[in-house]
């Protein structure tokens, strides 16, 4: 009897998991993407990849405009999609009367990407908001930062730069004081993900992202290479944090969020962890799906 029940449960789980298999190619191949475009493309540096897309709500929306900083994922790698992958998410958010600053940046494989370029790009891209806020009526006092997957890691990182140790090449003033961080399938622990996520992003990717010259001969899994790059090593962040994971996400499974939540508690910090049923990795950035709608709702809630 128990064997029969187990077989039924396994079959149900398998069917549910298989039904939640949206890929990034399916998002990029949607015909609507061609007409889903930002209002402005604004450079924050001289490199062709140092720019942000500014998505504005309808002109009838009264300002100052609450702001969502959105950081795309893609395993921090140059050969994976950029801000186009979160275009539908940005477009949906602006329909609710908020401005969206969707950042792209040099990644591993780009000239100048990796350490420190990737991190400096994200920081400079956020800091550039102080330059354009007046022109576009952006309210930097009502701002949240969100990111998907590797972008979720960068969202956590850029909102807590005041926790970076002195002497780091990444040390600088906090560019914007965010009300909250919404990490969507975020990767908060680089040292752990280098092992647990190697199947998804490659077993050498994290090594190319951090300053491996800082590694100590006896460092173990938590060492100096991660003190200025991995949010788990920068705790407590001092910012409200919300992590959202899909139950069937095989790239960044919910256990990664749970592990970070547990570590944050050791530092007296509460992290909200939300797991969404019937969701894999990419449903979370697809606002036409039920999990995608839930992500949009949670980002908007964080702005209040």
C-alpha positions as CSV (number, residue, x, y, z in Angstrom):
1,X,0.0,0.0,0.0
2,X,2.8,2.5,1.0
3,X,4.7,1.6,-2.2
4,X,1.6,2.4,-4.3
5,X,1.1,5.8,-2.5
6,X,4.8,6.6,-3.0
7,X,4.6,5.8,-6.7
8,X,1.6,8.0,-7.1
9,X,3.2,10.9,-5.2
10,X,6.4,10.6,-7.2
11,X,4.4,10.6,-10.4
12,X,2.5,13.7,-9.3
13,X,5.7,15.5,-8.4
14,X,7.3,14.6,-11.7
15,X,4.3,15.8,-13.7
16,X,4.2,19.1,-11.8
17,X,7.9,19.6,-12.3
18,X,7.7,18.8,-16.0
19,X,4.8,21.2,-16.4
20,X,6.9,24.1,-15.1
21,X,9.7,24.1,-17.6
22,X,9.6,27.6,-19.1
23,X,13.0,28.3,-20.7
24,X,14.7,31.6,-21.4
25,X,14.5,30.9,-25.1
26,X,10.7,30.7,-24.9
27,X,10.7,34.1,-23.3
28,X,13.0,35.6,-25.9
29,X,11.1,34.1,-28.7
30,X,7.8,35.6,-27.7
31,X,6.7,37.9,-30.7
32,X,5.6,40.6,-28.2
33,X,9.3,41.2,-27.2
34,X,9.9,43.1,-30.4
35,X,7.4,45.8,-29.3
36,X,8.1,45.7,-25.6
37,X,10.7,48.4,-25.4
38,X,12.0,50.9,-22.8
39,X,11.5,54.6,-23.1
40,X,15.1,55.5,-22.9
41,X,18.5,53.8,-23.1
42,X,21.0,55.8,-21.0
43,X,24.8,55.3,-20.7
44,X,26.4,55.4,-17.3
45,X,29.9,54.7,-18.7
46,X,31.9,54.7,-21.9
47,X,31.7,50.9,-22.6
48,X,28.9,49.8,-24.9
49,X,27.6,47.5,-22.1
50,X,27.5,50.2,-19.5
51,X,23.9,51.4,-19.8
52,X,20.5,51.2,-18.3
53,X,17.1,50.9,-19.8
54,X,14.6,53.3,-18.3
55,X,11.0,52.2,-18.4
56,X,8.5,54.9,-17.5
57,X,4.8,54.6,-16.6
58,X,2.2,56.4,-18.6
59,X,2.7,60.1,-19.0
60,X,-0.5,60.7,-16.9
61,X,1.2,59.2,-13.9
62,X,1.9,61.8,-11.2
63,X,5.4,62.0,-9.8
64,X,7.8,61.8,-8.2
65,X,7.9,58.2,-9.4
66,X,8.7,55.3,-7.2
67,X,11.6,53.4,-8.6
68,X,12.5,49.7,-9.1
69,X,16.2,49.0,-10.0
70,X,16.1,45.7,-12.0
71,X,19.3,43.6,-12.6
72,X,19.2,40.7,-15.1
73,X,20.8,37.4,-14.5
74,X,22.5,35.0,-16.8
75,X,25.2,33.3,-14.6
76,X,27.3,36.5,-14.8
77,X,28.4,35.2,-18.2
78,X,28.8,37.2,-21.5
79,X,27.3,34.5,-23.7
80,X,23.9,34.5,-22.0
81,X,21.1,36.9,-22.5
82,X,21.1,40.4,-20.9
83,X,18.3,42.9,-20.1
84,X,16.1,41.6,-22.8
85,X,15.4,38.6,-20.6
86,X,13.6,40.8,-18.0
87,X,12.0,43.2,-20.5
88,X,8.5,41.7,-19.9
89,X,9.0,42.1,-16.1
90,X,10.1,45.8,-16.5
91,X,7.1,46.5,-18.9
92,X,4.6,45.0,-16.5
93,X,6.0,46.9,-13.5
94,X,5.7,50.3,-15.2
95,X,2.0,49.7,-15.8
96,X,1.5,50.1,-12.1
97,X,2.9,53.6,-12.0
98,X,6.6,52.9,-11.2
99,X,9.7,53.7,-13.1
100,X,12.1,50.8,-13.8
101,X,15.9,51.2,-14.2
102,X,17.0,47.9,-15.8
103,X,20.8,47.7,-15.7
104,X,23.2,45.7,-17.8
105,X,26.9,45.4,-17.1
106,X,30.1,43.8,-18.3
107,X,30.2,40.1,-17.4
108,X,32.7,37.2,-17.3
109,X,33.9,36.9,-20.9
110,X,33.5,40.6,-21.7
111,X,36.6,42.8,-21.7
112,X,36.7,44.4,-18.3
113,X,34.2,41.9,-16.9
114,X,34.6,39.8,-13.7
115,X,36.4,41.3,-10.8
116,X,36.2,44.2,-10.2
117,X,34.5,45.4,-13.4
118,X,31.2,43.6,-13.1
119,X,30.7,44.9,-9.6
120,X,31.9,48.4,-10.4
121,X,29.5,48.6,-13.3
122,X,26.5,47.7,-11.2
123,X,27.5,50.2,-8.5
124,X,28.1,52.9,-11.1
125,X,24.9,52.1,-12.9
126,X,22.9,52.6,-9.7
127,X,24.9,55.7,-8.7
128,X,24.0,57.2,-12.1
129,X,20.4,57.5,-10.9
130,X,21.5,60.5,-8.9
131,X,22.4,62.2,-12.2
132,X,19.1,61.5,-14.0
133,X,16.6,61.5,-11.1
134,X,15.7,65.1,-11.5
135,X,15.3,64.9,-15.3
136,X,12.9,61.9,-15.1
137,X,11.2,62.8,-11.8
138,X,12.5,59.7,-10.0
139,X,12.0,59.3,-6.2
140,X,15.2,57.8,-4.9
141,X,13.7,57.8,-1.4
142,X,11.1,55.2,-2.6
143,X,13.3,52.7,-4.3
144,X,13.7,49.0,-4.2
145,X,16.3,46.8,-6.0
146,X,15.5,43.4,-7.5
147,X,17.3,41.0,-9.6
148,X,16.8,37.5,-11.1
149,X,19.3,34.7,-10.4
150,X,22.8,36.1,-10.8
151,X,21.1,39.5,-10.9
152,X,19.6,38.7,-7.5
153,X,23.1,38.2,-6.2
154,X,24.1,41.6,-7.5
155,X,20.9,43.2,-6.1
156,X,21.8,42.0,-2.6
157,X,25.3,43.1,-3.1
158,X,24.7,46.6,-4.4
159,X,22.2,47.4,-1.6
160,X,24.8,46.6,1.0
161,X,28.0,48.2,-0.2
162,X,28.5,49.8,3.2
163,X,29.3,46.3,4.5
164,X,32.3,45.9,2.1
165,X,35.6,45.8,4.1
166,X,37.9,48.8,4.0
167,X,40.7,48.4,1.5
168,X,38.6,46.5,-1.0
169,X,38.7,47.6,-4.7
170,X,34.9,47.6,-4.5
171,X,34.6,49.9,-1.4
172,X,32.6,53.0,-2.0
173,X,29.6,55.0,-0.6
174,X,26.2,53.4,-0.8
175,X,24.8,54.8,-4.1
176,X,21.1,54.6,-3.1
177,X,19.6,53.6,0.2
178,X,17.0,51.1,-0.8
179,X,13.8,50.4,1.1
180,X,14.1,46.7,0.4
181,X,15.8,44.0,-1.7
182,X,13.7,41.5,-3.6
183,X,15.9,38.6,-4.7
184,X,14.2,36.5,-7.3
185,X,15.9,33.1,-7.4
186,X,18.8,35.0,-6.0
187,X,22.3,33.6,-5.3
188,X,23.3,35.1,-2.0
189,X,26.3,32.7,-1.2
190,X,28.9,32.6,-3.9
191,X,31.2,30.1,-2.2
192,X,28.3,27.6,-1.8
193,X,26.9,28.2,-5.3
194,X,30.4,27.6,-6.7
195,X,29.8,24.0,-5.6
196,X,26.0,23.5,-5.6
197,X,25.4,25.5,-8.8
198,X,28.2,24.4,-10.9
199,X,25.9,22.2,-13.0
200,X,24.0,25.4,-14.0
201,X,26.7,28.1,-14.5
202,X,29.9,26.1,-14.8
203,X,32.4,25.0,-12.2
204,X,34.8,27.9,-12.9
205,X,32.4,30.8,-13.2
206,X,32.5,32.0,-9.7
207,X,36.3,31.8,-9.6
208,X,36.3,34.2,-12.6
209,X,33.9,36.5,-10.9
210,X,35.7,37.0,-7.6
211,X,39.2,38.1,-6.7
212,X,40.9,34.7,-6.4
213,X,44.2,36.4,-5.5
214,X,42.7,37.0,-2.1
215,X,42.3,33.3,-1.4
216,X,44.3,32.1,1.6
217,X,46.2,28.8,1.7
218,X,44.0,27.6,4.6
219,X,40.8,29.5,3.7
220,X,38.4,26.7,3.2
221,X,35.0,27.4,1.6
222,X,34.6,30.8,3.3
223,X,37.6,33.0,2.7
224,X,38.8,36.4,1.7
225,X,37.8,36.1,-1.9
226,X,34.1,36.4,-0.9
227,X,34.3,39.1,1.8
228,X,33.5,41.9,-0.7
229,X,31.5,40.0,-3.2
230,X,29.2,37.5,-1.5
231,X,26.2,38.9,0.5
232,X,26.4,35.9,2.9
233,X,29.8,37.1,4.0
234,X,28.6,40.7,4.4
235,X,25.8,40.0,6.9
236,X,24.0,41.7,8.5
237,X,23.1,43.8,5.5
238,X,20.8,46.2,7.4
239,X,18.2,46.2,4.6
240,X,14.8,44.5,4.4
241,X,15.3,41.3,2.3
242,X,12.7,39.2,0.5
243,X,13.8,36.1,-1.3
244,X,11.4,34.4,-3.8
245,X,12.1,30.9,-5.2
246,X,10.2,28.5,-7.4
247,X,9.5,25.1,-5.9
248,X,10.7,23.4,-9.0
249,X,13.7,25.6,-9.8
250,X,16.6,23.3,-10.6
251,X,19.0,26.1,-11.3
252,X,18.7,28.0,-8.0
253,X,16.6,25.7,-5.8
254,X,14.8,27.1,-2.7
255,X,17.3,25.3,-0.4
256,X,19.8,28.0,-1.4
257,X,17.5,30.7,-0.1
258,X,16.7,28.7,3.1
259,X,20.4,28.2,3.7
260,X,21.0,32.0,3.5
261,X,17.9,32.7,5.7
262,X,19.3,30.5,8.4
263,X,22.7,32.1,8.2
264,X,21.1,35.6,8.4
265,X,19.4,34.6,11.6
266,X,22.7,34.0,13.2
267,X,23.5,37.7,12.7
268,X,20.1,38.8,14.1
269,X,18.6,39.5,10.6
270,X,15.2,38.3,9.4
271,X,15.0,37.4,5.8
272,X,11.5,36.7,4.3
273,X,11.6,33.5,2.2
274,X,8.7,32.9,-0.2
275,X,8.4,29.7,-2.3
276,X,6.0,29.7,-5.1
277,X,4.3,26.5,-6.3
278,X,4.1,25.5,-9.9
279,X,7.2,27.5,-10.7
280,X,10.7,26.7,-12.1
281,X,13.4,29.3,-12.7
282,X,12.0,31.4,-15.5
283,X,8.3,31.6,-14.6
284,X,9.4,34.0,-12.0
285,X,10.3,36.7,-14.6
286,X,7.3,35.9,-16.9
287,X,4.5,38.1,-15.6
288,X,1.9,36.3,-17.7
289,X,2.3,33.3,-15.4
290,X,0.8,33.0,-11.9
291,X,4.3,32.9,-10.3
292,X,5.4,35.9,-12.4
293,X,2.3,37.8,-11.2
294,X,3.2,37.0,-7.6
295,X,6.7,38.4,-8.1
296,X,5.4,41.6,-9.5
297,X,3.0,42.0,-6.6
298,X,5.7,41.4,-4.1
299,X,8.0,44.0,-5.7
300,X,5.2,46.6,-5.6
301,X,4.4,45.7,-2.0
302,X,8.1,46.3,-1.1
303,X,7.8,49.9,-2.4
304,X,5.1,50.8,0.1
